[in-house]
């Protein structure tokens, strides 16, 4: 595996438990995750698929699976969460893709399988992704979100995100990643915790 941004982090995987005690392992995505991603996508509700892709999507093509699992770990990075007691079962994915025209900005997305939503996994994945992106010299996330997707808009607002109109029914959300500039909120505290755990100390 190409190390990429992982060489700037003090850990390359995280074992944790969700709010209900479910054990989870979060690690960098790999090409071997193709089937896991396909199966996880098939377990998403239509609403969750729409919120992730912004258009009705019934299946992932082979080309999409290649794109989603073959990343360079620097400009394109993704964390995958699996059950620690059933490693073949995917729970969620968090990913960023650097914008070529704005190298300090990355488009970001977090997806959690419906049965694991509302257990703190999305917040944890977002905090982990933000810390990883900062280690890759990314200073802001950009997300395109359905206007009625209140949960993710509230989550990003907790990081100090700014909304702007993109297209009918869709808003562009720009989120600064400097923890010192974030308002005090549950998700910003997760980001600060992730930074203290993943970023090696500086002299």
NUKOL-87418 format. One record per residue: z negated, y negated, x of N, C-alpha, C in turn. Coordinates in steps of 0.05 Angstrom, whole numbers, plus 32768, in hexadecimal, padded with zeros to 4 digits. Layout:
ZYXZYXZYX;...
END
This chain:
80008018801180008000800080007FE78012;80117FD5800B80117FBB80197FF77FAC8012;7FE97FA380277FCF7F9780227FD17F7C8014;7FE37F6B801E7FE67F5180117FCC7F42800F;7FC67F387FF77FAE7F277FF37F957F377FF6;7F967F527FF47F7E7F627FF77F717F5F8012;7F827F5880267F777F5480417F647F3C8042;7F667F2A802E7F557F12802D7F3C7F16801B;7F3A7F2E800F7F237F337FFE7F107F47800B;7EF67F4580057EE37F5680117EE17F728004;7EEC7F757FEC7EEE7F8F7FDF7F097F927FD2;7F127FAB7FCF7F2C7FAF7FC37F2A7FC07FA9;7F127FC57F9F7F0E7FD27F867EF27FCB7F7C;7EEE7FCE7F627ED57FC67F567ECD7FDB7F41;7EB57FE67F437EAA7FF77F2E7E967FE87F1E;7E987FEA7F047E867FDB7EF27E837FE97ED8;7E747FDD7EC67E717FE87EAA7E777FD17E97;7E847FD87E817E887FC57E6C7E6E7FC07E5D;7E6F7FAD7E4A7E567FA57E3C7E4A7FBC7E2D;7E5A7FD07E257E4F7FE77E177E487FFF7E29;7E4A7FFA7E437E44800F7E567E5B80207E60;7E73801C7E557E8A802C7E5E7E9080277E7C;7E91803C7E8C7E9680387EA97EB380317EAE;7EB8801E7EBF7ED380157EC57ED780137EE3;7EEF80197EEC7EF880157F087F0F80027F07;7F0E7FEC7F167F247FD97F187F2F7FDA7F34;7F497FDD7F367F567FE07F517F727FD47F4F;7F7F7FCF7F667F9A7FC57F667FAD7FD97F59;7FC07FCF7F4A7FD47FE07F3E7FE67FEC7F53;7FF280037F4D800380127F60801B801E7F51;803180257F5F804780327F51803F804B7F42;802B80597F4B802280717F3D8016806C7F22;801280527F1B8006804B7F01801B80497EEB;803480507EF08049804E7EDC8041805B7EC1;803A80747EC2803380837EAA801A80777E9D;8007806F7EAD7FEF80637EA27FF580497E93;800780397E9E800E80207E91801E80267E77;803080397E79803F80407E60802C804A7E4A;801A805B7E51800780667E3E7FF5804F7E33;7FEC803E7E447FDB80287E3B7FEA80157E28;800380107E2F80147FFF7E1D8016800C7E01;801A80267E01801E80347DE7800480337DD7;7FED802E7DE47FD4802D7DD57FCD80117DCC;7FDE7FFD7DD37FDA7FE27DCA7FE37FDF7DAD;7FD47FCF7D9E7FDD7FC87D837FF57FB67D84;80037FB47D6E801A7FA27D6D80117F857D73;7FF97F7D7D6A7FEF7F627D6F7FEB7F5E7D8D;7FDF7F717D9A7FDA7F6F7DB77FF47F6E7DC7;80077F7D7DBE80227F7C7DCC802F7F617DC8;802D7F567DB080397F3C7DAB802B7F277DBB;80117F287DBD80027F147DCD80097F167DEA;800F7F2E7DF480157F317E1180327F287E17;80457F307E0680617F2C7E0C806E7F157DFC;805F7F0A7DE980687EF47DD880807EFA7DC7;80877F137DC6809D7F1C7DB480977F397DAD;80A07F437D96809B7F5F7D8F80A77F717DA4;80977F837DAE809F7F957DC480957FB17DBD;80A87FC47DBA80A07FDF7DB1809C7FF27DC7;80A97FED7DDF80A67FFF7DF580AC7FF17E0F;80A37FFC7E2580AA7FF17E4080C180017E4C;80D47FF37E5680EB80017E6380E3800A7E7F;80F4801B7E8B80EF80247EA680EF800C7EB9;81017FF97EB581027FE17EC580E87FD17EC3;80DE7FCE7EAB80C57FBF7EA780AD7FCD7EB5;80AD7FE87EB380977FF77EC080997FF57EDE;80B17FF47EE980B47FF07F0680A97FD47F0D;80B07FC07EFE80A77FA57F0480897FA37F02;807D7FAF7EEE80617FAD7EE980507FBC7EFE;805B7FD07F0B804B7FE17F1C80537FDF7F3A;806A7FD47F4080727FD17F5C80707FB37F63;80587FAC7F6D80527F907F73804F7F8D7F91;80517F747F9A804F7F707FB880337F687FC1;80207F667FAE80047F617FB47FFF7F467FC1;80127F347FBE800E7F187FC780197F057FB2;80347F047FAF80407EF37F9A803D7F007F7E;803B7F1A7F7E80387F287F6480217F3D7F69;800C7F397F597FF47F4A7F5D7FEA7F527F42;7FE07F6A7F3F7FD37F737F267FBC7F867F2C;7FA67F817F1D7F907F937F1C7F927FA57F03;7F8C7FBF7F067F8C7FD17EEF7F6F7FDB7EEC;7F667FDC7ED37F4B7FE77ECD7F4F80027EC0;7F4180167ECA7F4180317EBF7F25803A7EBA;7F22804E7EA87F0780597EA47EFE80687EBD;7EE780617EC77EDD806E7EDF7ED6808C7EDB;7ED280937EC17ECC80B07EBB7EE480BE7EB0;7EFC80B17EB07F1580BD7EA77F2B80AD7EB3;7F3180B17ECC7F42809F7EDC7F5E809C7ED2;7F6880AF7EC27F8380AD7EB77F84809A7E9F;7F6E80917E957F6E80807E7E7F6C80627E86;7F8280547E817F8380387E877F7580287E71;7F6880127E7A7F5980017E677F657FE47E66;7F717FDB7E7C7F7B7FC07E7B7F887FB97E96;7F977FA37E967FA57F997EAD7FA37F7B7EAE;7FA07F707EC67FA17F537ECB7FB57F4E7EE1;7FC77F3B7EDD7FDC7F377EF07FE37F197EF4;7FEB7F127F0C7FF77EF87F1080117EFB7F1F;80247EE87F1A803E7EE77F2780427ECB7F30;80447EC67F4A80477EAB7F5580627E9F7F4B;80617E857F44807A7E787F3C80887E6E7F55;80A17E777F5980B07E6F7F7180B27E507F74;80B67E427F5E80B97E257F5F809F7E167F63;80897E247F5E806E7E187F61805C7E2D7F6E;805E7E307F8980507E467F9680327E467F93;80267E307F8C80097E307F8880017E377F6B;80147E3D7F5A800F7E447F3E801A7E607F39;800C7E6F7F2980157E8A7F2280127E8E7F04;80267E9B7EF880247EA37EDC80117EBB7EDB;7FFE7EBA7EC87FE97ECF7EC77FE87EDB7EAB;7FE07EF47EAA7FDC7F017E907FC77F177E93;7FB77F1A7E7E7FA27F2F7E7D7FA67F3E7E63;7FA77F587E657FAA7F6A7E4D7F957F7F7E4E;7F887F837E377F737F977E357F7B7FA97E1D;7F7A7FC37E207F807FD67E0B7F6C7FD07DF4;7F767FD17DDB7F667FC97DC47F4B7FD57DC3;7F487FEF7DC87F2E7FFC7DC57F197FF27DD9;7F227FE47DEE7F107FD97E027F0D7FBB7E01;7F197FAF7DED7F167F927DE97EFA7F8B7DDF;7EF27F727DE47ED87F677DDC7EC17F767DE9;7EC57F807E027EB07F8C7E117EAC7F7F7E2C;7EB97F687E307EB67F597E497ECB7F607E5E;7EDD7F737E597EF07F7B7E6E7F047F657E73;7F0E7F577E5E7F227F427E627F177F2C7E73;7EFE7F247E6F7EF17F0F7E7E7EEE7F187E9C;7EE67F317EA07EE37F3B7EBB7EFD7F3B7ECA;7F127F457EBC7F2D7F467EC97F377F2A7ECF;7F337F177EBE7F3C7EFC7EC37F2D7EF07EDB;7F137EF57EDD7F047EEB7EF37F0D7EF77F0D;7F127F117F0D7F1C7F1F7F257F377F157F2D;7F497F117F197F647F087F1F7F637EEB7F2A;7F527EDA7F1F7F517EBF7F297F487EBE7F46;7F347ECE7F4D7F2B7ECF7F697F417ED97F7C;7F4F7EEE7F737F647EF97F837F7A7EE47F87;7F817ED67F727F977EC27F747F8F7EAC7F88;7F767EA37F877F6D7E8E7F997F6F7E987FB6;7F697EB27FBB7F6C7EBD7FD67F897EBD7FDF;7F9C7EBC7FCC7FB97EBB7FD27FC37E9F7FD1;7FB27E8B7FD37FB97E6F7FD47FC57E647FBA;7FBD7E707FA47FC57E677F8A7FAF7E567F7E;7FB57E3F7F747FA07E2C7F6B7F9F7E2A7F4D;7FB27E357F3E7FB27E327F217FC27E497F15;7FB97E517EFD7FC77E657EED7FD77E567ED7;7FED7E617ED07FFC7E587EB880007E6F7EA6;7FFA7E6B7E8D7FFD7E817E79800C7E767E61;801B7E877E5480297E807E3C801C7E917E26;80107E837E127FFE7E907DFF80077E897DE3;80067E9D7DD1800B7E977DB57FF67E837DAB;7FFF7E707D9B7FEE7E5A7D927FD67E657D83;7FD97E7C7D747FC37E877D647FB37E9C7D74;7FB77E9E7D8E7FA87EB17D9E7F8E7EA47DA7;7F7B7EA17D937F637E927D997F517E9F7DAF;7F4F7EBA7DB07F3D7EC57DC57F457EBD7DE1;7F5E7EC07DE87F667EB97E047F657E9B7E09;7F6B7E8B7DF57F6A7E6E7DF87F4D7E657DFD;7F3A7E727DEF7F1E7E6B7DF37F157E747E0F;7F1E7E8C7E177F177E967E327F217E837E48;7F3A7E7B7E467F457E697E5A7F397E4D7E59;7F327E447E417F247E2A7E3E7F0A7E2A7E4E;7EFD7E417E4F7EE57E437E5F7EE87E3F7E7C;7F017E407E857F077E3A7EA27F127E1E7EA5;7F137E0E7E907F1D7DF37E927F3B7DF17E8E;7F477E047E7F7F647E057E7B7F6D7DED7E6A;7F867DE67E6E7F937DD07E5F7FAB7DDC7E50;7FAC7DD77E367FC27DE07E257FD87DCB7E23;7FF17DD47E2180077DC37E1A801C7DD27E0A;802B7DC47DFB80407DD17DEA80557DDE7DFC;805D7DF67DF580747E037E04808B7E077DF1;80877E147DDB809C7E197DC7808E7E207DAD;809C7E207D96808E7E257D7D807D7E3E7D7D;80647E3B7D7880517E527D7880467E5A7D93;804F7E4D7DA880467E547DC3803C7E3C7DD2;80257E3F7DE0801B7E297DF0801B7E327E0D;801F7E1E7E1F801C7E237E3C80007E1B7E43;7FF37E2D7E527FD77E287E5A7FD57E287E78;7FCD7E127E847FC97E0F7EA17FAC7E0F7EA7;7FA47E227EB97F887E267EBF7F827E227EDD;7F737E0E7EE57F6C7E0B7F017F597E217F0A;7F5B7E2A7F237F4B7E417F2C7F347E3B7F3F;7F307E217F447F197E1A7F557EFF7E1C7F45;7EED7E2E7F4C7ED57E327F3D7EC47E187F3B;7EC67E077F507EB67DEE7F507EBF7DDB7F3B;7ED87DDE7F317EE37DCC7F1D7EE17DD77F01;7ED67DEF7EFE7ED57DFC7EE37EBC7DF37ED4;7EBE7DF17EBA7EA67DEB7EAA7E937E047EAB;7E7A7DFF7EA57E677E167EA57E6C7E267E8B;7E747E3E7E8E7E7A7E507E777E777E6D7E80;7E757E807E6D7E737E9C7E757E897EA57E87;7EA27E9D7E817EB87EA77E927EB87E997EAD;7EB17E807EAE7EB07E727EC97E9A7E7E7EDA;7E847E877ECE7E6F7E947EDD7E797EAF7EE8;7E8A7EBD7ED97E967ED67EE37EA87ED07EFB;7EB87EBB7EF97EC97EB37F0F7EB97EAD7F28;7EA37E9E7F257E937E987F3C7E867EB17F48;7E7E7EC37F367E727EDC7F407E877EED7F4F;7E9F7EEE7F447EB47EFD7F527EBB7EF07F6D;7EBB7ED67F6E7EC17EC87F887EAB7ECF7F9C;7E927ED07F947E7D7ED67FA77E7E7EF37FB0;7E887F057F9F7E897F217FA67EA27F297FB6;7EB87F1B7FB07ED17F237FBC7EDA7F137FD4;7ED27EFA7FD47EDB7EE97FEA7EC87EEC8002;7ED27EF480197EC07EF780307EB47EDC8037;7E9B7EDC80427E8E7EC280497E9D7EB4805F;7E9C7E9A805E7EA97E8A80747E937E7F8085;7E9A7E7A809E7E877E6F80B17E837E5180AC;
END
